[in-house]
Amino acid sequence: MSQNEKAVQIIALYRELVTLARQRNTITYGDVAPKIGVPHHRQVGQRLDAIAVHLCLVGLPPLQVLVVNQESRRPGPGMLCGAVTFEEARNRVYDYDWNPGLFDPLLN
């Protein structure tokens, strides 16, 4: 897979996460994989890592916590970006104004 294809998947994942945040919802790794063109749900984590690092560095809420394990309904380890609990991180994401008219830190 080329770097360009991975970049397209990361952007698609970011947009999906923003949509989920606005809906105050979560999604499983298995459900998000086909939406972003990833053949196996285990590859989603690599794309989430790229988003997680960027958002954490620029001080935005950790959108990546919205992708959860099907059984535990919790994100993978290392996805909280400074939050103490999953609930705290999720609420930061839900409470942030993900207005599409605002500057998009991943795409601009």
Beta strands, then each sheet from edge to edge (+ up, - down):
strand 1: 27-28
strand 2: 67-68
sheet 1: 1+ 2+
end
